[in-house]
Every structure is written in structure tokens, then in C-alpha cells.
Amino acid sequence: MSESNAIGNLQMVIYENHRQVARFELSRTTELGRRQVNEPAPYQLLSLEARDRVIVADIAETEVSRKHLTIEFQSSRMATVSNDSLKNSISFLGNKSLAPGQRLTLELPFVCEVGSKVVRVQTAPLEELEMQTLQAATCVPGQSGRTVGLKRPDQSLAAGKTSKENEAFLFDWLQASMNVFQSAASSAEFLSTAAKAAVELVGLNSATIMLHSEGRWSVACTEARDGDPIRENWQASQTMLRRVLEQRRTFFHVPSLDAAVAASLVDVQSFVAAPFLDRNGGVVGVLYGERRVGAPNSNQSPIRELDAKLVELLAYGVASGLARIEQERLLVAERVRFEQFFTPELARMLSVRGDEMLAARDAEVTVLFCDIKGFSRISATCGTSLAIEWVCDVLSELSDCVAEFQGVLVDYAGDALEALWGAPLQSQDHASMACKAALQMRKTLPTLNQRWQARLGELTDISIGIHTGTAKVGNIGSRRKYKYGALGTTVNLTSRIQGACKYIGRPVLASGSTISGADRTFASRRLCTIRTINIEEPVDVYELCESPTPIWNAMKDSYEMALRHYECQEFVDAQSILSTLIQEYPNDVPTQQLVERLSRCNHSTIAFDSIWTLDGK
């Protein structure tokens, strides 16, 4: 098998509704798809002849194709992704949307959406657990506690053994304990590793890992001494489990029990249960062990204090492993949630420093709104399925432009996109970055139209509004749905500026505060001062030009001079300039509008107002 088809140390993690639902180790080319007849229910990894197959959706989930996505690993860092679906696209966070039949080479890790599932492909973590002094299992993982005090070997181990035999036993025990701690840091097998160590080195007939959740106990794994199988109807002592829950400490020996309770302890000579605690001190499970009378090769002596302490040490290793898994799950879930809005680099920072960086505050930001022009009309003629595919592709391209220039993707609203710069990370160039993203959005249109003009029957176009000002930033979502963004007049005014594109006739409009805050490399033309609905404060509006030419620069200078004469009520001078402009640039909509406004001034009895009050959003 070639290197491109067999690569180790890779993982796939699948999320649904921001919750991890599956994790697989990957070693070769892997395809994802919907369950077919005679295949198992999601989520399963099937080993086929030339590749592996992951079932990520059930038969009824038609937004996932039967063969939807294929991942071919070029190395442990690069993969080629193919969209094998005939109709369903794949969205990549921080990358381009992948239409049916397309291929894309990506650097790991990458995150994509397949139907309602979020799939993350990454290099498997190879963390090592930090070495610590031995502590009691009843300590909360991550916090200091009492040291497990082993006595001198010749005073605490079995009588009759030599000092060298006792030293050899302790060496084997410490080695087994280290194996549990290390496997807890890096392996999914650490539960069975701990149970096996308890059987072999404590001399138990059986050891069982039991987990506690929502008031119920469940068996995670059981290990037994060779030749001593677990009884089919085996149950742990409910009295013991209840005491562990109540007191959060290790219990051992068989207590004095009445006949009703003792029925669950038939043939048990001695037993021990050591709890696993979570980071809040709650019991999440136990390592439960037994020695039974008459069992083959059984140690007939009762479980002693040293035995219980050794089981405690193993239990602490399990608790540490469970805590690490939960912490990793929360961090990855947070990162996946953040990557919907932020760049991958910022998402990694926020998953660690989220509370600090996302706290609500006032900040100077630049907001951008972008709208797909004619969406309602086009979608009414092309049909629902095609309209959704089209708008998803366009919004994916626009979102990539936001990510390319380190913006925050705040939200989608139908065919519109909202983005933010200047928070949660403060920056001095947020106005410039927003302007660069806007111009990059315009540059995507030729590519989009190559894909969509023939299918839609017309061109795809967008309008963009940008404004810089102070806003309240933070989580503006709800308890059910997270959304980082901004609130206030700055956001509302940005939306109005974007809406003004249809009145002013230019595709990219920026406020005066944005232009003054951006660097001087942008070509801009001051068009007018407007007053929008429900916002009394007027705002200067500028056109951002994608590709300025000497002709455009000459038009800009003449237009801005005519605008200054108009605003100073120097109507004759304004008329003189505009007469020439309208002849040289008859298709320039702002010039047409200024000519019309000037004409109304000559025939109006209303007091002159240089501010253009728009009558719509």
C-alpha cells in the first residue's frame, strides 16, 4: 500500500449540534456517506478492500449522499478531498466550498460540513501526562491532595517474602501504575489497562470499571483472572456503591450486612471500590474489585489496606484520564463552535482564553454588510433547490474573504452576510482590513459567474456597506445559540449604508469614518452626505473603487469639486462642472443623481439642505 493510502496517527472527529458523536483513528483513504441498505447505523467505520468507509448519516438524511466525501492522505499534514456527491456541496471552514465533482487539497487540520454534521480531520494528539507524586484517588484531578503513604515493603507486604521479592513486587506495581497514567493520557484503552493491572498485581479475581451518570451506574469494562470467568448475572454491591457516592472515598473488606443485602455478595470473600472524581469533586465512576472464595488460583486472604491503596492509585489514574478526555472534548467543541465565526488561529486562542477575550465591552470596530442583489427575484424563477445551492456557494466565497483578512463572521441572514473587525482582538488596521475584504469579495464575482450564470440565466452581483464606529461587542446570541458580534448604532448604520447602494448606484460604499481610519492606498470618491431612516446623524458616504484608472481619477476630482460647490450653494459653478461630467460619463449614476438634485434646487421653495435624506433602507 502506498504512502498516500496508508498514513498513521490521524483522527476524524464528528459533531452534531455542537456535540461530539464519534471519533475514529484513520490510516488510509477514507470515504464518508449515508447508510446504504445492509450497512450498520451511524456512526461506524467499515473496512473495505481498498479504503475505509465512515457511515455519518442514516438512510433518511438525504442532505448526505451515499458516497459524499473521499479523503486521500498525501502525508500526515496534507490531504486531497473529493466531493463524490451528484448534488450536495461541502462547506469548508476557512476554505472554499466544494461543489459536486470537485477536488481540493488541504492542510490538516481541516473542518467541513457534511449535511448537518461537522467533520474535523486532524493529526492525533500525542500528549504526555505530566508526572506527579502519587496521590489518593479521592483527590480531584488537577488539585493537590494527600500523598498515598506506602509503608516499607518488609512491613506491609506478604509475610514470608524476602526483601528482594518485595522490591520486585513494588517495581512491577510502579511500572503497571505508570502504564495506566500514560495510557490515560494517550489511549482509548486506559480503562481496560487499569482493570487488568488491578487483577494481576492486587491479586483480584475480577476488576470492573463502572461509570456513573444521571443517577445510573453502567459497566464500561471488566477484566478477570484467567480461568475465572465473570458470572452471567453478576452485580456489584449496591451498598458499596451507595457508600462511595455518599462519602467519595475508597471502601474495602466485606462489611457486616443483613441477609437481604448479602444476597448480592454470594461467594464473595472481600471486595474494594475506589472512586473516580471529576474536576468538581463529583463521583463519575469506580474501580470495583473482588476476591472470591473457592475461585481458581484465588488469593484467599481478605483485601488489606495496602491492596486498597494500590487500587486507589489506579483509580486516580483513571480519573485523570477521564478528566483529560472531558477537557479535550470541551476544548475541541469550543474550537469547532468558534471556527464557525473566527479564523482557526483565533479560534484556538479563544478556546483557551474565551472568557477573557469575549467579555462584553465597548470597542471601536468596523462592520461590513454584504447582500446578494436580486436574490428574491432570481430564486423565484430558478427553484428552491438551485437557489439554496447558489446562495450557499456565494456566501461561502464571501466568508472566505472575511477569513482571509482576519475578520469575524458574525451571521448570515438569508442572502446577506455580516462581518466584524476590531474585536475580540483589538487592532489598529481594522478599517483597512474590512476594505480589503470588501474589494476581494468583488473580485470573486467573475469566478462565481463562470459557475452560475448559465444555470441562473443572469449574472450574480453583490452590494457592500462598511462603517467604523463604537459598538458593544460580545456574545449577542442566547443561551441556546452562541453568536459573537456587535450591537448599537454603528451596526444599524452599516446596514443602512449597504442598503443605500441601490439609491446611489455604486456596489461598495464606505462611511467617512472608515475612509479616514483606513490607509491611503484605497481609491475612494466622496459621493454625498446621507441621512437614513431612524438614524438622525448624517454620514458621509464614499465609493470604494476596485480598479482605479487615470480616467476614473479625473472623474473623481471633477465630481468631488462639483459636490463641494453644490453643498456651498454655489449652484452656477456646480452646474458648469456637471454639464461637462454628464457628457463625458453619461453612465455614472452618482453624477446623474447630483444633476437631478441640483435641478430640484432651482425649482424648489423648500429651504436648501445639502444632506440627502433617503426614504428607504
MOTA-V766033 format. One line per field, one symbol per residue. phi: phi as a letter, one per 40 degrees, with the letter a starting at -180 (. if undefined). psi: psi as a letter, one per 30 degrees, with the letter a starting at -180 (. if undefined). A space follows every 50 residues. Layout:
BEGIN
phi = ???
psi = ???
END
This chain:
BEGIN
phi = .cccbbbcgbbbbbbafgbcbaabcbbadbbbaccbdgccccbbbbcccb abbbcbacdccccbccbbabbbccacbbabbbccccabcbcbcgbccbcd gcbacbcccbbbbbgccbbbbacccbcbcccbccbcccccdgbcaccccc ccdcbbcdcgcccccccccccccccccccccccccbbccccccccccccc bcgccabbcbbbafgbcbccabbbcdgbccccbcacccccccccccbfac bagcccbcccccccbcgccaaaabcbbcccgccbiabbbbbbcgcdfccc cccbccdccccdccccccccccccccccccccccccccccbbcdcccccc cbbddcccccacacbbbbbbbccgccccccccgccccccccccccccccc cccdbfcbccabbgbbbbbabhacccacbcccccccccccdccccdcccc cbdcccgaccabbbbbabacacbicbcbccbcacabbhcdcccccccccc dcccgbcbbbcccccccccccccbbcbabbbbcgbcccacbbccccbcbd cccccdccccccccccccgcccccccccccccccbccccdcdcccccccc ccbbccdcbcccccbac
psi = kleffjklhllkkkkkhgkkflkkkkfakklklkklkgllllkkjkjlef llkkjfllefiffklejekkjjkeaffkkkkkjflffklkkkkgalkjlk fllkklkkllklkjbgkkkkklkkkhlkkkkllklkffkkkfllakkjjk lkefffakkfkleeeeeeeeeeeeeeeeeeeeefffkfgfeeeeeeeeee ffhlelkkkkkkkhgkkkkelkklkkgilkkegkkljeeeeeeeeefhlk klljljkleeefffhkgkellkkklkkafgglkflljklkkkkfkkgkjf llkleeeeeeeeeeeeeeeeeeeeeeeeeeeeeeeeeeffelleeeeeee feheeefgkklklklkkkkkkjkgeeeeffffleeeeeeeeeeeeeeeee eeeehhlkjelkjcglkklkkfkfkklfgeeeeeeeeeeeeeffeeeefe efeeefglkkllkkkkkkaklklajgbaffkkjkallaeeeeeeeeeeff efefgkfjkkleeeeffllgfkklkkelklklkgjeklkkkkkkkeikle eeeeeeeeeeeeeeeefggieeeeeeeeeeefeeifgjeeeeeeeeeeee efgkfkkkjfkjjkgl.
END
